[in-house]
Amino acid sequence: MLRLKRSPLTNTQQPDDREAVKQAVLDYVEALYEADSARIERSVHRDLFKLGFERDKDGTYKPYRMTYQELYDLAGRWNKSGRIPKNSKKERLPAKHFTRIHRSTIINVEYVERLESWFNRSYRIHLRQMAEPLVMSRRYAARFKTTFG
């Protein structure tokens, strides 16, 4: 879960709100690429916990909960050179375990409990350990059906 810092005016629609949200998101994303912890401090609430996946010794991906302090420390040291080395290989998530269900969402298929038909030919996916279902877009629903039956 990511919670960005809010100004006191967040509950009222102000013309500058869109720009403030855009800047907070850019600070969050670019903090890691620029090794700048101050940008994390500006954009992320201290009560943050970031959910992700990490691979264990057996190669199995498990959920991982990163605290604000871990994210802050990571932003200060990851990519310290200011660029990703040309000879580094980007790690890809194995297709047999992970799939995209929306342009902004990738899930671990081992955590799928059930699919629910939703409106406009989309689906809701219920995952273990998540209270609320995720929506799978029409675009990815066809791919999901082809891949996983």
Buried (B, 14 or more C-beta within 10 A) or exposed (E): EEEBBEEEEEEEEEEEBEEBBEBBEEBBEBBBBBBBBEBBBBBBEEEBEBEEBEBEEEEEBEEEEBEBEBBBBBBBEEBEEEEEEEEEEEEEBEEEBBBBBBEEBEBBBEBBEEBEEBEEEBBBBBBEEBEEBBBBBEEBBEEBEEEEE
